[in-house]
Amino acid sequence: MFATRGSRAVAGAVVLLIIATIGWLDWLTGPEWGFHLFYLIPVTWAGWTLGRRYAVASGAASGLAWFLADWSAGHTLISAWNGGTKAIIFVGVGILTAYLRRDRDQLVASNARVRELLAREELLARVDPLTGVANVRAFLEHLALRATQVRRSGGPLCVGYLDLDNFKQVNDRYGHPRGDQVLRDVAQAIRATFREADFPARIGGDEFAVVFHDIDPGEAEQVGVRLLAKVAELAKGCPEAKLGASVGIAVIDSPPEDVEAILRLPDEVMYQAKAAGKGRVLVRRFSTPAKAVG
């Protein structure tokens, strides 16, 4: 609660002032009135908020204040004995309170760390570790959610699929570290090209996919063309591999319940783009999951 040493010292001084006030009231009312519980209030507060050292100081001060109030009534030896025992009790209560606060803070910190680790594990379970985009698990979950929304609204579902052309040549000619960097660069190009509402992911190997959110098929095609241009720029860094990309985009009017069946549709369109000569974007509309309409 009190972060700086100065603020803690001021708080400690206030505690001692409160204890002195309680001692004065104890002396003023005489030995017939018991003020034991009132001393415990600043002691426990000091132990909880200021720590063990202040708990010891406030407990000792409370014992001294009680002794002085009782000694003024003429109880000399008895007052010294009772004051000493009460000081021990006050100090013990303050230290116990300080330890309870410490254990409570450690438990809170431990729980926060556990929650942080669990959140990190959950994030890692949904993110591709190489490229930083979503992995196939997260993609299928999002695709299932988006397909459900589309079935309710009646609009088409638009899903894109990208496969790098000649990526094996990058690994063979430039090495796997260079190939990994190319995948990271492609993922960065994908994030920069697609809209914030779209959901891109790495499906595996050199294949990426995206769920478009409320997009016209013509606009989706233009996004794919811009992405191919960025891949072409990246390919200049490894000219011997002749790196490129093929993109297939499926516009699905009636998405099936099986999300993997949905994903196979843009995958099929992507392979049609490769068969047509690679390095191009191909869009197909599916009126049903089984039949494509050019």
C-alpha positions in Angstrom: 0.0 0.0 0.0 2.8 2.4 0.9 5.4 2.1 -1.9 8.2 4.5 -0.7 10.2 4.4 2.4 9.2 8.0 3.3 5.4 7.2 3.0 5.9 4.2 5.2 7.7 6.2 7.8 4.9 8.8 7.8 2.3 6.0 8.2 4.4 4.5 11.1 4.5 7.9 12.8 0.7 8.2 12.5 0.4 4.7 14.0 2.5 5.8 17.0 0.5 8.9 17.4 -2.7 6.8 17.5 -1.2 4.5 20.1 -0.2 7.5 22.2 -3.7 8.9 21.9 -5.1 5.5 23.1 -2.6 5.5 26.0 -3.7 9.0 27.0 -7.4 7.9 27.0 -6.4 4.8 28.9 -4.7 7.0 31.5 -7.5 9.5 31.5 -10.3 6.9 32.2 -8.3 5.0 34.8 -7.7 1.3 35.3 -11.4 0.5 35.6 -11.7 0.8 31.8 -10.0 -1.7 29.6 -8.4 -0.5 26.4 -6.6 -3.7 25.3 -8.6 -4.2 22.1 -8.1 -0.6 21.1 -4.3 -1.0 21.1 -4.7 -4.0 18.8 -6.3 -1.9 16.1 -3.2 0.2 15.1 -1.0 -2.9 15.8 -2.8 -5.1 13.4 -3.1 -2.3 10.8 0.6 -1.7 11.0 1.4 -5.4 10.6 -1.0 -5.7 7.6 0.0 -2.6 5.7 3.5 -1.7 6.8 5.2 -5.0 7.6 6.9 -6.9 10.4 9.2 -4.2 11.6 6.4 -1.7 12.1 4.3 -4.4 13.7 7.1 -5.0 16.3 7.5 -1.2 16.9 3.8 -0.6 17.3 3.3 -3.6 19.5 6.1 -2.5 21.8 4.8 1.1 21.8 1.3 -0.2 22.7 2.8 -2.3 25.6 4.7 0.8 26.8 1.6 3.0 26.5 -0.4 0.6 28.5 2.3 0.3 31.2 2.5 4.1 31.6 -1.2 4.4 31.9 -1.3 1.7 34.5 1.8 2.8 36.3 0.3 6.3 36.8 -2.3 4.6 38.9 0.4 3.5 41.4 0.8 -0.1 40.2 4.6 -0.2 39.8 5.9 -3.8 39.8 2.6 -5.2 38.6 2.4 -2.6 35.9 5.8 -3.5 34.6 5.0 -7.2 34.5 1.6 -6.7 32.9 3.0 -4.1 30.5 5.7 -6.5 29.4 3.3 -9.4 28.8 0.9 -7.2 26.9 3.8 -5.9 24.8 4.7 -9.5 23.9 1.1 -10.2 23.0 0.7 -7.0 21.0 4.0 -7.7 19.1 3.0 -11.3 18.5 -0.4 -10.2 17.1 1.3 -7.7 14.9 3.9 -10.2 13.6 1.2 -12.8 12.9 -0.8 -10.2 11.0 2.3 -9.2 8.9 3.0 -12.9 8.1 -0.6 -13.4 7.1 -0.4 -10.4 4.8 2.9 -11.8 3.3 1.4 -15.2 2.7 -1.7 -13.7 1.2 0.4 -11.5 -1.2 2.5 -14.6 -2.1 -0.7 -16.6 -2.8 -2.1 -13.8 -4.9 1.1 -13.4 -6.9 1.3 -17.2 -7.3 -2.3 -17.4 -8.6 -1.6 -14.5 -11.0 1.5 -16.2 -12.3 -0.5 -19.5 -12.8 -3.2 -17.5 -14.7 -0.5 -15.9 -16.8 1.1 -19.2 -17.6 -2.3 -20.8 -18.4 -3.1 -17.8 -20.7 0.2 -18.1 -22.4 -0.2 -21.9 -22.9 -3.6 -21.3 -24.3 -2.2 -18.6 -26.7 0.6 -20.9 -27.8 -1.9 -23.7 -28.4 -3.6 -21.4 -30.9 -0.6 -19.7 -32.6 1.8 -21.1 -35.1 5.2 -20.8 -33.3 7.2 -20.1 -36.5 5.1 -17.4 -38.1 3.1 -15.9 -35.3 -0.2 -16.2 -37.1 -3.0 -18.5 -36.0 -2.5 -22.3 -36.3 -4.9 -24.8 -37.9 -6.7 -25.5 -34.6 -7.6 -21.8 -34.1 -8.4 -21.5 -37.8 -10.9 -24.4 -37.8 -12.5 -23.0 -34.6 -13.0 -19.6 -36.2 -14.1 -21.1 -39.5 -16.8 -23.1 -37.7 -18.0 -20.0 -35.9 -18.1 -17.9 -39.1 -19.9 -20.7 -41.0 -22.6 -20.7 -38.2 -23.0 -17.0 -38.5 -23.3 -17.2 -42.3 -25.9 -20.0 -42.1 -28.0 -17.8 -39.8 -27.6 -14.6 -41.9 -27.9 -16.2 -45.2 -24.8 -14.6 -46.8 -22.0 -16.5 -48.5 -18.9 -17.7 -46.7 -15.6 -16.6 -48.4 -12.5 -18.7 -47.6 -9.1 -18.3 -49.2 -6.2 -20.8 -49.5 -2.6 -19.9 -50.4 0.2 -22.3 -51.3 3.7 -21.2 -52.1 5.0 -22.3 -55.5 8.5 -23.9 -55.6 9.0 -23.4 -51.9 11.0 -26.7 -51.7 13.6 -25.0 -53.9 14.1 -22.4 -51.3 15.0 -25.0 -48.7 17.2 -27.0 -51.2 19.1 -24.0 -52.6 19.3 -21.6 -49.6 18.8 -23.9 -46.6 16.0 -24.4 -44.1 16.8 -21.3 -42.0 16.2 -19.2 -45.1 13.0 -21.2 -45.8 11.8 -20.5 -42.3 12.4 -16.8 -42.8 10.5 -16.8 -46.0 7.5 -18.3 -44.2 7.7 -15.6 -41.6 7.9 -12.9 -44.3 4.9 -14.4 -46.1 3.0 -14.4 -42.8 3.9 -10.8 -42.3 2.8 -10.0 -45.8 -0.5 -11.8 -45.2 -1.2 -9.8 -42.0 -0.4 -6.6 -43.8 -2.6 -7.4 -46.8 -5.8 -8.7 -45.3 -8.2 -6.6 -43.3 -8.3 -6.5 -39.5 -11.6 -8.4 -39.5 -10.2 -11.3 -41.6 -8.7 -14.3 -40.0 -5.5 -15.6 -41.5 -3.7 -18.8 -40.4 -0.9 -21.1 -41.3 -2.4 -24.5 -42.0 0.9 -26.3 -42.3 4.1 -26.4 -44.3 3.9 -23.6 -46.8 0.1 -23.4 -46.9 -1.9 -20.5 -45.4 -5.6 -19.9 -45.3 -7.9 -17.0 -44.5 -11.6 -16.6 -43.5 -12.8 -13.4 -45.1 -15.4 -11.3 -43.2 -18.2 -9.8 -45.2 -16.3 -9.3 -48.4 -17.4 -9.2 -52.1 -15.8 -12.0 -54.2 -14.3 -9.4 -56.5 -12.7 -7.6 -53.6 -11.4 -10.9 -52.2 -9.8 -11.6 -55.6 -8.1 -8.1 -55.5 -6.8 -8.8 -52.0 -5.3 -12.1 -53.4 -3.7 -10.3 -56.3 -2.0 -7.8 -53.9 -0.8 -10.7 -51.8 0.8 -12.3 -54.8 2.6 -9.1 -55.6 4.1 -9.0 -52.1 5.2 -12.6 -52.5 6.8 -11.7 -55.8 8.8 -9.0 -53.9 9.9 -11.5 -51.3 10.9 -13.9 -54.1 13.6 -11.4 -55.2 15.6 -12.4 -52.1 16.0 -16.0 -53.4 15.9 -15.7 -57.2 17.2 -19.2 -57.9 14.1 -20.8 -56.3 11.6 -19.0 -58.6 9.3 -18.6 -55.6 5.7 -17.7 -56.2 2.2 -18.5 -54.8 -1.1 -19.7 -56.0 -4.4 -18.6 -54.3 -7.7 -20.3 -54.4 -10.8 -18.5 -53.1 -14.1 -20.4 -52.5 -17.3 -18.4 -52.2 -19.7 -20.9 -50.5 -23.4 -20.1 -50.5 -24.4 -23.0 -48.2 -21.5 -24.0 -45.9 -21.6 -27.6 -44.7 -21.5 -28.5 -41.0 -18.1 -30.2 -41.4 -15.4 -27.4 -41.2 -12.8 -29.6 -42.8 -15.2 -30.1 -45.7 -15.4 -26.3 -46.0 -11.6 -26.0 -46.0 -11.3 -28.6 -48.7 -13.2 -26.3 -51.1 -10.6 -23.4 -51.3 -7.9 -26.0 -51.3 -9.4 -27.6 -54.4 -9.6 -24.2 -56.0 -6.0 -23.5 -55.2 -4.9 -26.7 -56.9 -6.9 -25.7 -59.9 -5.0 -22.4 -59.9 -1.7 -24.4 -59.8 -2.9 -26.6 -62.6 -3.7 -23.5 -64.7 -0.1 -22.3 -64.5 0.6 -21.2 -60.9 1.2 -17.7 -59.7 -2.5 -16.7 -60.0 -5.7 -16.1 -58.0 -8.7 -18.2 -58.9 -12.2 -17.7 -57.5 -15.0 -20.2 -57.6 -18.5 -20.0 -56.3 -20.1 -23.0 -54.7 -23.8 -23.1 -54.7 -23.6 -26.4 -52.7 -20.7 -28.1 -51.1 -20.4 -30.6 -53.9 -20.9 -28.5 -57.0 -18.8 -25.6 -58.2 -20.2 -22.9 -60.5 -17.6 -21.1 -62.6 
